[in-house]
Amino acid sequence: MGFFKGLFSDSSSASFCRFATWVALLFGCVWVSFIVWHLKTSLPALDGLIAFILAPYSVGKVNETIQKYNAGQAPNGQPPAKE
């Protein structure tokens, strides 16, 4: 099935960053569910968990932007501004 159609991609193939983000999201959901249901506690602070989940995708996007810039393209597809 096209590796889940490019893992719900914005390009034609799945990337490690999107895959790692989905794995981290599943881990976070299971972890929070375990804390709330099995330990009978209230919902923990989620700011660190959100940063953990978004980190792989953010690193991938920064890397993609740097590669485009080094190849002579600005992130919007235009040539970079001359200094």
Biotite code that builds the C-alpha atoms (Angstrom):
import biotite.structure as struc

atoms = struc.array([
    struc.Atom([0.000, 0.000, 0.000], chain_id="A", res_id=1, res_name="MET", atom_name="CA", element="C"),
    struc.Atom([2.902, 2.317, -0.751], chain_id="A", res_id=2, res_name="GLY", atom_name="CA", element="C"),
    struc.Atom([4.135, 2.172, 2.852], chain_id="A", res_id=3, res_name="PHE", atom_name="CA", element="C"),
    struc.Atom([0.904, 3.757, 4.008], chain_id="A", res_id=4, res_name="PHE", atom_name="CA", element="C"),
    struc.Atom([0.930, 6.096, 0.998], chain_id="A", res_id=5, res_name="LYS", atom_name="CA", element="C"),
    struc.Atom([4.263, 7.623, 1.878], chain_id="A", res_id=6, res_name="GLY", atom_name="CA", element="C"),
    struc.Atom([3.291, 7.594, 5.569], chain_id="A", res_id=7, res_name="LEU", atom_name="CA", element="C"),
    struc.Atom([0.633, 10.240, 4.974], chain_id="A", res_id=8, res_name="PHE", atom_name="CA", element="C"),
    struc.Atom([3.266, 12.230, 3.136], chain_id="A", res_id=9, res_name="SER", atom_name="CA", element="C"),
    struc.Atom([3.714, 15.568, 1.523], chain_id="A", res_id=10, res_name="ASP", atom_name="CA", element="C"),
    struc.Atom([6.157, 13.867, -0.843], chain_id="A", res_id=11, res_name="SER", atom_name="CA", element="C"),
    struc.Atom([6.030, 10.595, -2.729], chain_id="A", res_id=12, res_name="SER", atom_name="CA", element="C"),
    struc.Atom([8.002, 8.493, -0.248], chain_id="A", res_id=13, res_name="SER", atom_name="CA", element="C"),
    struc.Atom([8.034, 7.912, 3.479], chain_id="A", res_id=14, res_name="ALA", atom_name="CA", element="C"),
    struc.Atom([10.846, 9.536, 5.410], chain_id="A", res_id=15, res_name="SER", atom_name="CA", element="C"),
    struc.Atom([12.501, 8.449, 8.622], chain_id="A", res_id=16, res_name="PHE", atom_name="CA", element="C"),
    struc.Atom([11.485, 11.693, 10.323], chain_id="A", res_id=17, res_name="CYS", atom_name="CA", element="C"),
    struc.Atom([7.774, 11.198, 9.663], chain_id="A", res_id=18, res_name="ARG", atom_name="CA", element="C"),
    struc.Atom([8.007, 7.524, 10.644], chain_id="A", res_id=19, res_name="PHE", atom_name="CA", element="C"),
    struc.Atom([9.865, 8.380, 13.873], chain_id="A", res_id=20, res_name="ALA", atom_name="CA", element="C"),
    struc.Atom([7.250, 11.032, 14.660], chain_id="A", res_id=21, res_name="THR", atom_name="CA", element="C"),
    struc.Atom([4.431, 8.474, 14.297], chain_id="A", res_id=22, res_name="TRP", atom_name="CA", element="C"),
    struc.Atom([6.307, 5.997, 16.514], chain_id="A", res_id=23, res_name="VAL", atom_name="CA", element="C"),
    struc.Atom([6.867, 8.712, 19.134], chain_id="A", res_id=24, res_name="ALA", atom_name="CA", element="C"),
    struc.Atom([3.191, 9.707, 18.930], chain_id="A", res_id=25, res_name="LEU", atom_name="CA", element="C"),
    struc.Atom([2.061, 6.124, 19.510], chain_id="A", res_id=26, res_name="LEU", atom_name="CA", element="C"),
    struc.Atom([4.524, 5.782, 22.391], chain_id="A", res_id=27, res_name="PHE", atom_name="CA", element="C"),
    struc.Atom([3.247, 9.023, 23.934], chain_id="A", res_id=28, res_name="GLY", atom_name="CA", element="C"),
    struc.Atom([-0.384, 7.938, 23.675], chain_id="A", res_id=29, res_name="CYS", atom_name="CA", element="C"),
    struc.Atom([0.346, 4.581, 25.290], chain_id="A", res_id=30, res_name="VAL", atom_name="CA", element="C"),
    struc.Atom([2.473, 6.170, 28.010], chain_id="A", res_id=31, res_name="TRP", atom_name="CA", element="C"),
    struc.Atom([-0.133, 8.791, 28.961], chain_id="A", res_id=32, res_name="VAL", atom_name="CA", element="C"),
    struc.Atom([-2.917, 6.198, 28.835], chain_id="A", res_id=33, res_name="SER", atom_name="CA", element="C"),
    struc.Atom([-0.944, 3.929, 31.171], chain_id="A", res_id=34, res_name="PHE", atom_name="CA", element="C"),
    struc.Atom([-0.357, 6.745, 33.643], chain_id="A", res_id=35, res_name="ILE", atom_name="CA", element="C"),
    struc.Atom([-3.985, 7.863, 33.688], chain_id="A", res_id=36, res_name="VAL", atom_name="CA", element="C"),
    struc.Atom([-5.791, 4.517, 33.605], chain_id="A", res_id=37, res_name="TRP", atom_name="CA", element="C"),
    struc.Atom([-3.505, 2.113, 35.433], chain_id="A", res_id=38, res_name="HIS", atom_name="CA", element="C"),
    struc.Atom([-1.937, 4.408, 38.006], chain_id="A", res_id=39, res_name="LEU", atom_name="CA", element="C"),
    struc.Atom([-5.223, 6.292, 38.559], chain_id="A", res_id=40, res_name="LYS", atom_name="CA", element="C"),
    struc.Atom([-3.545, 9.697, 38.485], chain_id="A", res_id=41, res_name="THR", atom_name="CA", element="C"),
    struc.Atom([-4.424, 12.916, 36.752], chain_id="A", res_id=42, res_name="SER", atom_name="CA", element="C"),
    struc.Atom([-3.124, 13.906, 33.352], chain_id="A", res_id=43, res_name="LEU", atom_name="CA", element="C"),
    struc.Atom([0.609, 14.724, 33.540], chain_id="A", res_id=44, res_name="PRO", atom_name="CA", element="C"),
    struc.Atom([2.222, 17.844, 32.098], chain_id="A", res_id=45, res_name="ALA", atom_name="CA", element="C"),
    struc.Atom([2.485, 17.255, 28.371], chain_id="A", res_id=46, res_name="LEU", atom_name="CA", element="C"),
    struc.Atom([4.928, 19.963, 27.289], chain_id="A", res_id=47, res_name="ASP", atom_name="CA", element="C"),
    struc.Atom([7.995, 17.702, 27.364], chain_id="A", res_id=48, res_name="GLY", atom_name="CA", element="C"),
    struc.Atom([6.093, 14.878, 25.676], chain_id="A", res_id=49, res_name="LEU", atom_name="CA", element="C"),
    struc.Atom([4.952, 17.180, 22.874], chain_id="A", res_id=50, res_name="ILE", atom_name="CA", element="C"),
    struc.Atom([8.543, 18.321, 22.320], chain_id="A", res_id=51, res_name="ALA", atom_name="CA", element="C"),
    struc.Atom([9.639, 14.656, 22.244], chain_id="A", res_id=52, res_name="PHE", atom_name="CA", element="C"),
    struc.Atom([6.977, 13.805, 19.662], chain_id="A", res_id=53, res_name="ILE", atom_name="CA", element="C"),
    struc.Atom([7.687, 16.784, 17.395], chain_id="A", res_id=54, res_name="LEU", atom_name="CA", element="C"),
    struc.Atom([11.498, 16.631, 17.550], chain_id="A", res_id=55, res_name="ALA", atom_name="CA", element="C"),
    struc.Atom([12.123, 14.118, 14.711], chain_id="A", res_id=56, res_name="PRO", atom_name="CA", element="C"),
    struc.Atom([9.846, 15.929, 12.253], chain_id="A", res_id=57, res_name="TYR", atom_name="CA", element="C"),
    struc.Atom([11.301, 19.315, 13.195], chain_id="A", res_id=58, res_name="SER", atom_name="CA", element="C"),
    struc.Atom([14.855, 18.076, 12.693], chain_id="A", res_id=59, res_name="VAL", atom_name="CA", element="C"),
    struc.Atom([13.877, 16.653, 9.302], chain_id="A", res_id=60, res_name="GLY", atom_name="CA", element="C"),
    struc.Atom([12.296, 19.912, 8.162], chain_id="A", res_id=61, res_name="LYS", atom_name="CA", element="C"),
    struc.Atom([15.312, 21.944, 9.300], chain_id="A", res_id=62, res_name="VAL", atom_name="CA", element="C"),
    struc.Atom([17.601, 19.526, 7.463], chain_id="A", res_id=63, res_name="ASN", atom_name="CA", element="C"),
    struc.Atom([15.452, 19.780, 4.319], chain_id="A", res_id=64, res_name="GLU", atom_name="CA", element="C"),
    struc.Atom([15.536, 23.574, 4.461], chain_id="A", res_id=65, res_name="THR", atom_name="CA", element="C"),
    struc.Atom([19.321, 23.619, 4.877], chain_id="A", res_id=66, res_name="ILE", atom_name="CA", element="C"),
    struc.Atom([19.755, 21.231, 1.941], chain_id="A", res_id=67, res_name="GLN", atom_name="CA", element="C"),
    struc.Atom([17.548, 23.399, -0.282], chain_id="A", res_id=68, res_name="LYS", atom_name="CA", element="C"),
    struc.Atom([19.421, 26.529, 0.713], chain_id="A", res_id=69, res_name="TYR", atom_name="CA", element="C"),
    struc.Atom([22.805, 24.900, 0.053], chain_id="A", res_id=70, res_name="ASN", atom_name="CA", element="C"),
    struc.Atom([21.551, 23.714, -3.338], chain_id="A", res_id=71, res_name="ALA", atom_name="CA", element="C"),
    struc.Atom([20.783, 27.315, -4.298], chain_id="A", res_id=72, res_name="GLY", atom_name="CA", element="C"),
    struc.Atom([17.076, 27.452, -3.527], chain_id="A", res_id=73, res_name="GLN", atom_name="CA", element="C"),
    struc.Atom([15.254, 29.318, -0.831], chain_id="A", res_id=74, res_name="ALA", atom_name="CA", element="C"),
    struc.Atom([12.618, 27.279, 1.073], chain_id="A", res_id=75, res_name="PRO", atom_name="CA", element="C"),
    struc.Atom([9.860, 28.827, -1.052], chain_id="A", res_id=76, res_name="ASN", atom_name="CA", element="C"),
    struc.Atom([11.502, 27.555, -4.265], chain_id="A", res_id=77, res_name="GLY", atom_name="CA", element="C"),
    struc.Atom([12.971, 30.908, -5.278], chain_id="A", res_id=78, res_name="GLN", atom_name="CA", element="C"),
    struc.Atom([16.700, 31.627, -5.562], chain_id="A", res_id=79, res_name="PRO", atom_name="CA", element="C"),
    struc.Atom([18.115, 32.998, -2.292], chain_id="A", res_id=80, res_name="PRO", atom_name="CA", element="C"),
    struc.Atom([18.376, 36.759, -1.999], chain_id="A", res_id=81, res_name="ALA", atom_name="CA", element="C"),
    struc.Atom([21.708, 38.265, -2.999], chain_id="A", res_id=82, res_name="LYS", atom_name="CA", element="C"),
    struc.Atom([23.547, 40.016, -0.227], chain_id="A", res_id=83, res_name="GLU", atom_name="CA", element="C"),
])
